[in-house]
């Protein structure tokens, strides 16, 4: 199956790294998503060994771009306004999110 170069797929790579099951799931997910478009994976704050296990190319790593991951999504989204043949997708990972937590409390 050829890759649809008109699709840009943004993905998160931040998960609990010690969980080998999550690694396998993400590796298979990325392998399948490559069939449908160009990947840009948020590899910032992700160990290099983990990126290597996911078989990410430099072109697929968000860290190789000068902009932060959310800005990349917005910029690619804006490009699609001028090229209706292109599509941008944001792949949210299953389960709960990891990273900094924001707690709301009443005072």
Residue pairs with C-beta under 8 A, 6 or more apart in sequence:
1 35
3 34
3 35
3 36
3 37
3 38
4 36
4 37
5 37
5 38
6 37
6 85
6 86
6 87
7 36
7 37
7 38
7 86
7 87
7 88
7 89
8 37
8 38
8 40
8 76
8 86
8 87
8 88
8 89
9 33
9 36
9 37
9 38
9 39
9 40
9 89
9 90
9 91
10 39
10 40
10 41
10 42
10 62
10 69
10 72
10 73
10 76
10 88
10 89
10 90
10 91
11 29
11 30
11 33
11 39
11 40
11 41
11 42
11 91
11 93
12 41
12 42
12 91
12 92
12 93
13 26
13 41
13 42
13 43
13 46
13 50
13 51
13 54
13 56
14 42
14 45
14 46
14 98
14 99
15 22
15 23
15 26
15 93
15 98
16 22
16 98
17 23
17 46
17 47
17 50
23 50
23 53
23 54
26 54
26 93
27 53
27 54
27 55
29 91
30 39
30 41
30 54
30 55
30 56
31 55
33 39
33 91
37 87
37 89
38 59
38 60
39 56
39 60
40 60
40 61
40 62
40 65
40 72
40 76
41 51
41 54
41 56
41 60
41 61
41 62
42 62
42 69
43 51
43 56
43 61
43 62
43 63
44 62
44 63
44 68
44 69
45 99
51 61
58 64
62 69
62 72
65 72
67 75
73 88
73 90
76 88
77 88
79 86
80 86
80 87
80 88
